[in-house]
Amino acid sequence: MKVLPSILLFVFLQGLAEAQELYPTDQNGINQALQNGGEIYLNAGVYEVTGAINIHSNTRLTGSPDAIIRVSCPNGRWFSNSIGVINGNGNDIEISGFSIDGNCENLPVEYSHTSGDTAHDCESLIHLIGNSNNFMSNVSIHDMKLYDAYSDGITLRFCDHAECYSNLISNCEHEGIFYSRITNSLIHDNNVAGITSDNLRLDNSVNCKVYSNILFSYSGDHAQTYMHGENGLQVGDGGSSHGYNAADSSITTSNIEIFGNTFADNGLQAILLDSAALESSANVFIHNNKFIGKSELETMGIPVELANGTTPTIEQSEQIFSSVFDILKTTLYYSAITGQSDDSISYAVQQTKQGVIAGGIKIIGFRNQVVIDNKTYIQDNNSTIIKSVAVMAPSSLAFWNQGVDKIDKDIHVEVKNGTATATMTVNMRVYSVSYNQITKKTTKTYHTYTATFNDTTTAPQVFPAPQNIKGRIEVYPTFFEVYVPSDGLVKIDYLYGVNVSTHSLMRGEREVKDNIQYTEYTRLDDWSGEFNNTGEWCFIYGAFDESKLHVIATTPYQDINVTNFDINRHDYPKDPISFWFYPTVGFLICLYFIGRFFWRNIWF
């Protein structure tokens, strides 16, 4: 997709001219510099603003990473309705490089909304709005740090060729980035820590891509926020709500691609598609995203739940994204099969002497071992790793003409009642050489010796692998749901036609102890792929075709093709309105007129 074809030329031409440099001032100083367009650079420092900043066409507003525009309200709220901190309507606009602090923690809670009006747009930090007859074009917002606002971090409406990327957005109590009626545009490589509404949202947008974003969610309990009201990403056609009416828009959601994003414990749903986005004609394509659940985040020490009445600082969010990056860089495993060979492990076995034989056997550990919920398991009773040695005792070689002809080692291992026992029986054939002076011939004489060596150790339990897995399928005329019990599984792959979704239940990290590799698992509840889910059910739109469905259940040690299902088929009722509906409506109508009759006669 070709995005921002002219803004690159604009930026290049502006680079030939000298930028206007500003030092900490208020909105008046910034607005004066912005009047004639061109490039304006904010030097490091805090710019306290008590009113709106207005940006126009052919303008590049950039600045130092240490430059902060901070909202101040000494004489009452000045942001409401469609007035944000930075406002604009034009073409070829670029905003980049500095920070905007909404400062909502130090503002009255009632500043978060306007009663009876557009309730969720009080204090958008960047608010660029075109109109249906005159779209903005070529808008780029990148490398910004946007935080602590009552409303959106970035709001763009009626724009063609917009690109928002490499921004850090934290604690914006409506949307992180909100695209409405946007065409041919991108949202990518942003880190958004949402707290009560959507991290990203696309309403009535066409030909847009959303990729390589990390979307994290806090619980919320502050001002207009409420506990876990956010989605990671919402896509669809906006309706009439909170003062806006998008229901009659001539633009409907279509050609949206969502891929390569990381969704981390999003409160309601990771990806919410409304009925318009779910239409096949909308062509909303979702693939290759990663989902990290609450349990995995908490295992990594990343806080999700906040104390009542508190909200995250920008420093907390920066640390969280650093931690999420660490998770993404960690190699995680579904399989516990390490592929480590016994011969690759060095261990010096202590020898004891039995007659002419010196030897020993040692159980040094167990291959393909797993740790789940602090309990250790092995694959089966043949999982022991044995090291052994058997030689002729050096003191038995009394003469130069003695030697070992053959050594046979028979090793038997038994795991029973939590104890592993290894027994090695050694048969050694020893020869001695004699020389006949008369015949001038050499003769070998053979003797066989036997010795037995033992070792015991505590053995982990054998992993309780599921047996005879049986799932359920609920079939409806336009969709179906598939369920497979998850006990003993690390993941379940649901394949239908050419599409697949994966329900990840555990992921492992490889550890090493005493030179032996093992896998320690963390429990998850994450979904990735093309299909939606409702709880533990995989939700697939379209008519059910059993021949197209393949379900693979994976344990730490094997893949199991699930073929045994209870299939329940449901048809819509012929009469969608229950028998009691019309009588009830009739009764309520009668009750209404009776009430009106008595009201007029009694009071008038």
C-alpha positions in Angstrom: 0.0 0.0 0.0 1.4 3.4 -1.0 0.9 5.8 1.9 1.8 9.5 2.2 3.0 10.0 -1.4 3.3 13.8 -1.1 4.2 14.4 2.5 7.7 12.9 1.9 8.3 15.5 -0.8 6.9 18.2 1.5 9.2 17.2 4.3 12.1 17.1 2.0 11.4 20.7 0.7 10.9 21.9 4.2 14.2 20.5 5.2 15.8 22.9 2.8 14.4 25.8 4.8 15.4 26.7 8.3 13.1 25.5 11.0 11.6 27.9 13.5 12.9 27.0 16.9 10.8 27.6 20.0 11.7 27.5 23.6 9.2 26.9 26.4 6.2 29.1 25.8 2.4 28.8 25.9 -0.1 28.1 23.2 0.0 31.6 22.0 3.7 31.4 21.1 3.2 28.0 19.4 0.2 29.2 17.5 2.0 32.3 16.3 4.8 30.1 14.9 2.3 27.8 13.3 0.4 30.5 11.4 2.6 30.4 8.3 3.2 26.7 8.2 6.7 25.3 7.5 8.7 23.5 10.2 8.5 24.3 13.8 10.8 22.7 16.3 10.1 22.6 20.1 13.3 22.6 22.1 13.5 20.7 25.4 11.4 22.0 28.2 7.8 22.2 29.5 5.3 24.2 27.4 2.3 24.9 29.7 -0.8 25.5 27.6 -4.1 27.0 28.8 -5.8 26.8 25.4 -5.8 24.9 22.1 -3.0 24.7 19.6 -4.0 24.9 16.0 -2.1 23.3 13.2 -2.7 24.0 9.5 -1.8 22.5 6.1 1.8 22.2 4.9 3.1 22.2 8.5 5.6 20.0 10.3 5.5 20.3 14.1 8.4 18.4 15.7 10.6 18.6 18.7 13.0 17.2 21.2 12.1 14.0 23.0 12.5 16.2 26.2 9.9 18.8 25.0 6.6 18.4 26.8 3.3 20.2 26.0 1.4 20.0 29.3 -2.3 20.8 29.8 -3.0 23.5 32.4 -6.4 24.9 33.5 -5.9 27.8 35.8 -9.2 29.4 34.7 -11.4 26.4 34.0 -11.6 23.7 31.4 -10.9 24.9 27.8 -11.0 21.5 26.1 -14.5 20.1 25.4 -16.7 18.9 22.5 -14.4 18.9 19.5 -11.6 21.0 20.9 -8.5 19.0 21.7 -5.0 20.0 22.7 -3.6 20.1 19.1 -6.3 20.7 16.6 -6.2 20.8 12.8 -7.9 20.4 9.4 -5.7 20.4 6.4 -3.3 18.5 4.1 0.4 17.6 4.5 0.6 17.7 8.2 3.3 16.0 10.3 3.5 15.9 14.1 6.5 14.0 15.7 9.2 13.7 18.3 7.9 15.3 21.5 5.5 14.6 24.3 2.0 15.7 25.3 1.0 15.4 28.9 -2.8 15.6 29.4 -2.2 16.0 33.2 -5.6 14.5 34.0 -4.3 13.3 37.4 -4.1 17.0 38.5 -7.4 18.1 36.9 -10.9 17.9 38.3 -12.7 14.7 37.5 -15.7 16.6 36.1 -13.4 17.8 33.3 -13.6 14.3 31.8 -17.0 14.8 30.2 -19.6 17.3 29.1 -23.0 16.4 30.4 -25.5 15.8 27.6 -23.0 16.4 24.8 -20.2 14.5 23.2 -19.2 12.6 26.4 -15.9 11.1 25.4 -14.0 13.8 23.5 -13.0 16.1 26.4 -9.2 16.4 26.1 -8.2 14.5 23.0 -4.5 15.2 22.7 -4.2 15.3 18.9 -7.5 16.0 17.3 -7.5 16.4 13.5 -10.9 16.5 11.8 -11.8 16.9 8.2 -15.3 16.6 6.9 -17.3 14.4 4.5 -17.0 16.8 1.6 -13.4 17.8 2.1 -11.1 15.0 3.4 -7.8 15.8 4.9 -4.9 14.1 3.2 -1.3 13.0 4.0 -1.2 13.2 7.8 1.7 11.6 9.7 1.9 11.3 13.5 4.9 9.4 14.8 7.5 9.1 17.6 5.2 10.9 20.0 4.7 10.2 23.7 1.0 10.8 24.6 -0.3 10.2 28.1 -2.6 11.0 31.0 -5.6 12.3 29.0 -9.4 12.1 29.7 -10.0 11.2 26.0 -8.2 10.0 22.9 -4.5 10.0 22.4 -5.0 10.6 18.6 -8.3 11.3 16.9 -8.4 11.4 13.1 -11.6 11.8 11.2 -12.3 12.1 7.4 -8.7 11.7 6.1 -7.1 9.9 3.2 -3.5 8.6 3.5 -2.9 8.9 7.3 -0.1 7.1 9.1 0.4 6.8 12.8 3.5 4.9 13.9 6.1 4.5 16.6 4.1 6.3 19.2 3.9 5.5 22.9 0.4 6.1 24.3 -0.5 5.5 28.0 -3.5 6.2 30.2 -5.7 7.9 27.6 -9.1 7.1 29.0 -11.0 6.8 25.7 -9.3 5.5 22.6 -5.5 5.3 22.1 -5.7 5.9 18.4 -9.2 6.5 16.9 -9.6 6.4 13.1 -13.1 7.4 11.8 -13.9 7.6 8.1 -10.3 7.0 7.2 -9.1 5.6 3.8 -5.8 4.2 2.5 -4.0 4.4 5.8 -1.8 2.7 8.3 -1.4 2.2 12.1 1.8 0.4 13.0 4.6 -0.1 15.5 2.8 1.7 18.3 2.9 0.8 22.0 -0.5 1.5 23.6 -1.3 1.0 27.2 -5.1 1.4 27.4 -7.1 1.7 30.6 -10.8 1.7 29.9 -11.7 1.9 26.2 -10.1 0.6 23.0 -6.4 0.8 22.4 -7.0 1.1 18.7 -10.3 1.7 16.9 -11.3 2.0 13.3 -14.9 3.2 12.4 -16.1 3.2 8.8 -12.6 3.0 7.4 -11.5 1.5 4.1 -8.2 0.1 2.8 -6.3 0.3 6.1 -3.6 -1.9 7.7 -3.0 -2.4 11.4 0.3 -4.2 12.2 3.3 -4.6 14.5 1.6 -2.8 17.4 1.8 -3.9 21.1 -1.5 -3.3 22.8 -1.6 -3.7 26.6 -4.5 -3.2 29.0 -4.7 -2.0 32.6 -7.7 -2.4 34.8 -9.3 1.0 35.2 -11.0 2.8 38.1 -10.6 6.5 37.7 -12.9 9.3 36.5 -14.9 7.9 33.6 -13.0 4.7 33.5 -14.3 1.4 34.8 -12.7 -2.0 35.4 -11.5 -3.6 32.2 -13.8 -1.9 29.8 -11.3 -1.9 27.0 -10.7 -3.9 23.8 -7.4 -4.3 22.1 -8.8 -3.3 18.8 -12.3 -2.4 17.6 -13.3 -2.5 14.0 -16.7 -1.7 12.5 -19.2 0.9 11.5 -19.8 3.5 14.2 -23.4 4.1 15.2 -25.1 7.0 16.9 -23.7 7.6 20.4 -22.3 10.3 22.6 -23.2 13.1 20.3 -21.9 11.6 17.0 -23.9 10.0 14.2 -22.0 7.7 11.9 -24.9 5.4 11.1 -25.8 7.2 7.9 -22.2 7.4 6.7 -21.6 6.6 3.0 -18.4 4.9 4.0 -18.7 1.4 5.4 -15.9 -0.8 6.8 -14.0 -2.7 4.1 -10.5 -4.1 3.2 -8.9 -4.0 6.7 -5.8 -6.2 7.4 -4.7 -6.9 10.9 -1.5 -8.8 11.4 1.7 -9.1 13.4 0.2 -7.3 16.5 0.7 -8.4 20.1 -2.4 -8.2 22.3 -1.6 -8.4 26.1 -4.5 -9.1 28.4 -7.1 -6.9 26.8 -10.0 -6.5 29.1 -13.1 -7.3 27.0 -11.9 -8.7 23.8 -8.5 -8.6 22.0 -10.2 -7.9 18.7 -13.9 -6.8 18.6 -15.6 -6.9 15.2 -19.1 -5.5 14.8 -21.7 -6.9 12.5 -20.5 -4.7 9.6 -16.9 -5.9 10.0 -18.1 -9.5 10.1 -19.8 -9.3 6.7 -17.9 -11.3 4.1 -18.0 -8.3 1.8 -16.1 -6.2 4.4 -13.0 -8.3 3.8 -11.5 -7.9 7.3 -8.4 -10.2 7.2 -6.9 -11.1 10.6 -3.7 -13.2 10.8 -0.4 -13.9 12.5 -1.2 -12.0 15.7 0.1 -12.9 19.2 -2.0 -13.0 22.3 -0.5 -12.9 25.9 -2.9 -13.7 28.7 -3.0 -12.4 32.3 -1.4 -15.4 33.8 1.7 -15.1 31.6 2.0 -11.4 32.3 1.8 -12.0 36.1 4.3 -14.8 35.9 6.7 -12.3 34.2 6.0 -9.7 37.0 4.0 -7.3 34.9 1.2 -5.6 36.8 -2.3 -5.7 35.2 -4.6 -4.9 38.1 -4.2 -1.4 39.6 -5.2 -0.3 43.1 -8.6 1.4 43.2 -8.5 5.1 42.3 -5.0 4.9 40.8 -3.8 5.1 37.2 -0.5 4.2 35.7 2.4 6.6 35.2 4.1 7.0 31.9 7.2 5.4 33.5 5.2 2.3 34.5 4.0 1.9 30.9 7.5 2.3 29.5 8.7 -0.5 31.9 5.8 -2.7 30.9 6.5 -2.4 27.2 10.2 -3.2 27.9 9.0 -6.3 29.8 6.6 -7.4 27.0 9.5 -7.1 24.5 11.5 -9.4 26.8 8.6 -11.9 26.5 8.6 -11.6 22.8 12.3 -12.2 22.6 12.1 -15.3 24.7 12.1 -18.6 22.8 9.0 -20.4 24.0 8.2 -24.1 23.4 5.1 -26.2 23.1 7.0 -29.5 22.9 9.1 -30.9 25.8 11.1 -33.1 23.5 14.6 -31.5 23.8 16.4 -33.8 21.4 19.3 -33.9 23.9 21.3 -37.2 23.5 22.7 -39.1 26.5 26.1 -39.2 24.9 26.2 -35.3 24.9 26.2 -35.4 28.7 29.5 -35.8 30.5 29.5 -37.6 33.8 32.3 -39.5 35.7 30.7 -42.6 37.2 32.2 -43.7 40.5 33.7 -47.3 40.1 33.6 -50.1 42.6 35.5 -53.4 42.4 33.9 -56.8 42.2 36.6 -59.4 41.7 38.4 -58.7 38.5 35.7 -56.2 37.3 35.6 -52.5 38.2 32.4 -50.7 37.3 29.4 -48.6 38.2 26.0 -47.3 37.0 24.3 -44.0 37.8 20.9 -42.6 37.0 21.8 -38.9 36.4 18.4 -37.7 35.5 15.4 -37.9 33.2 15.1 -36.9 29.6 12.3 -34.6 28.3 11.3 -33.7 31.9 8.6 -31.0 32.4 7.7 -28.8 35.3 4.1 -27.7 35.5 2.6 -25.8 38.5 5.8 -26.6 40.5 5.4 -30.4 39.9 7.8 -32.4 37.9 6.7 -35.0 35.3 8.5 -37.4 32.9 7.2 -38.7 29.6 7.1 -42.4 30.5 9.0 -45.1 32.4 11.7 -45.2 29.8 12.9 -41.7 30.4 15.9 -42.3 32.6 19.3 -41.1 31.6 21.9 -43.7 32.5 25.7 -43.4 32.6 27.8 -46.6 33.2 31.3 -48.0 33.1 32.8 -51.5 33.2 36.5 -52.3 33.0 39.0 -54.9 34.3 40.3 -53.8 37.6 43.9 -52.6 37.1 45.2 -54.7 40.0 43.9 -57.9 38.2 46.3 -57.4 35.3 49.0 -59.2 37.2 50.9 -60.3 34.2 51.7 -58.7 30.9 50.0 -61.5 29.0 46.5 -61.0 30.4 43.8 -59.0 28.7 40.0 -58.4 28.2 38.5 -60.2 25.2 34.9 -59.0 25.5 32.7 -57.0 27.9 28.9 -57.4 27.7 26.7 -54.9 29.7 23.1 -55.7 30.2 21.2 -52.7 31.7 17.7 -53.0 33.1 15.7 -50.0 34.4 12.5 -50.1 36.3 10.4 -47.2 37.6 7.9 -48.3 40.2 6.1 -46.5 43.1 8.1 -43.3 42.6 11.5 -45.0 42.5 13.8 -45.6 39.6 16.1 -48.6 39.8 18.9 -49.3 37.4 20.7 -52.7 37.3 23.7 -53.4 35.2 25.0 -57.0 34.8 28.5 -57.2 33.4 29.9 -60.4 31.7 33.6 -60.0 31.1 35.7 -62.6 29.2 39.4 -62.4 30.1 42.2 -64.2 28.4 45.7 -65.2 29.4 48.5 -66.0 26.9 51.0 -68.9 27.3 53.9 -69.8 25.1 55.1 -73.5 24.5 58.8 -73.6 24.2 58.7 -77.1 22.6 56.0 -76.5 20.0 56.9 -72.8 19.6 53.1 -72.0 19.7 51.1 -69.4 21.6 47.9 -70.5 23.4 45.0 -68.3 24.8 43.1 -69.4 27.8 39.7 -67.8 28.5 37.8 -67.1 31.7 34.4 -65.4 32.2 33.5 -63.3 35.2 30.2 -61.7 36.2 29.4 -58.7 38.4 26.2 -56.7 39.1 26.0 -53.0 39.9 22.9 -51.0 41.0 21.6 -47.5 41.5 18.3 -46.1 42.7 16.8 -42.6 42.8 13.4 -40.9 43.3 11.5 -40.7 40.0 8.9 -38.0 39.0 5.4 -39.0 38.1 4.6 -39.9 34.5 2.8 -37.0 32.8 -1.0 -37.7 32.9 -1.6 -37.5 29.2 -5.2 -37.3 28.1 -6.8 -40.4 26.8 -9.7 -40.8 24.3 -10.3 -37.0 23.9 -13.9 -36.2 23.0 -15.0 -32.8 21.9 -18.3 -31.0 21.2 -19.6 -29.1 18.2 -22.6 -26.9 18.3 -23.9 -26.2 14.8 -26.2 -23.3 13.9 -27.4 -22.3 10.4 -24.8 -19.5 10.0 -22.0 -20.5 12.3 -20.7 -23.2 14.6 -18.6 -23.6 17.8 -16.0 -26.2 18.6 -14.9 -27.3 22.1 -12.1 -29.7 23.1 -11.4 -30.3 26.8 -8.0 -28.8 27.7 -6.7 -31.0 30.5 -3.2 -32.1 29.8 -2.8 -30.1 26.7 -0.4 -27.3 25.8 -2.4 -26.1 22.8 -5.3 -26.9 20.5 -5.2 -26.1 16.8 -8.5 -25.6 15.0 -8.1 -25.9 11.3 -11.1 -25.3 9.0 -10.4 -25.2 5.3 -7.2 -23.1 4.8 -7.7 -21.1 8.0 -6.4 -22.0 11.5 -6.7 -20.6 15.1 -4.6 -21.8 18.0 -5.7 -21.9 21.6 -2.5 -21.8 23.7 -2.9 -23.3 27.1 0.8 -23.6 28.2 4.2 -22.5 26.8 7.5 -23.6 28.1 11.0 -22.2 28.6 14.0 -24.4 28.4 16.1 -24.6 31.5 19.3 -26.6 32.3 20.2 -28.3 35.6 23.2 -30.6 36.0 23.8 -30.5 32.3 20.3 -31.9 31.6 17.7 -29.8 29.7 14.1 -29.7 30.9 11.0 -27.5 30.1 9.2 -25.4 32.6 5.7 -24.5 31.5 3.5 -21.4 32.3 -0.2 -21.7 32.0 -1.9 -19.4 29.5 -5.3 -18.7 27.9 -4.3 -17.1 24.6 -5.9 -17.3 21.2 -4.3 -16.5 17.8 -5.4 -16.9 14.2 -8.3 -16.2 12.0 -11.3 -17.4 14.1 -13.0 -15.7 17.1 -13.5 -17.4 20.4 -16.0 -17.4 23.2 -14.4 -18.7 26.3 -12.9 -22.1 25.5 -15.0 -22.4 22.3 -13.6 -21.7 18.8 -16.3 -19.7 17.0 -16.4 -20.1 13.1 -18.8 -18.3 10.8 -20.3 -20.1 7.9 -22.1 -23.4 7.2 -20.6 -26.4 9.0 -18.7 -28.9 6.8 -17.3 -31.7 8.9 -14.8 -32.8 6.2 -13.1 -29.3 6.4 -12.6 -29.4 10.2 -9.4 -30.8 11.7 -8.6 -30.4 15.4 -5.1 -31.2 16.7 -4.6 -31.4 20.5 -1.0 -31.1 21.6 0.5 -32.5 24.8 4.1 -31.8 25.9 5.1 -35.0 24.1 2.7 -35.6 21.1 0.1 -34.3 18.7 -3.3 -36.0 18.9 -5.8 -35.8 16.0 -9.2 -35.3 17.7 -11.9 -37.1 15.7 -14.5 -38.0 18.3 -17.1 -35.3 18.7 -20.6 -34.9 20.0 -22.3 -32.9 17.3 -25.5 -30.9 18.2 -27.4 -29.3 15.4 -29.7 -26.3 16.1 -32.2 -24.7 13.8 -33.8 -21.3 14.2 -37.4 -21.6 15.3 -40.1 -21.2 12.6 -41.8 -18.6 14.6 -39.1 -16.3 16.0 -41.5 -14.5 18.3 -42.7 -16.5 21.3 -46.3 -17.2 21.9 -46.4 -14.9 24.8 -45.1 -11.8 23.0 -48.3 -10.4 21.4 -50.5 -10.9 24.5 -47.9 -9.2 26.6 -47.6 -6.2 24.3 -51.4 -6.0 24.2 -51.6 -6.1 28.0 -49.0 -3.3 28.3 -50.9 -1.1 25.8 -54.1 -1.5 27.7 -52.4 -0.8 30.9 -51.0 2.4 29.4 -54.4 3.7 28.3 -56.1 2.8 31.6 -53.3 4.7 33.5 -53.9 7.7 31.3 -57.6 7.6 31.9 -57.3 7.5 35.7 -54.6 10.2 35.6 -56.7 12.7 33.7 -59.9 12.0 35.8 -58.1 12.2 39.1 -55.8 15.1 38.6 -57.7 17.2 36.1 
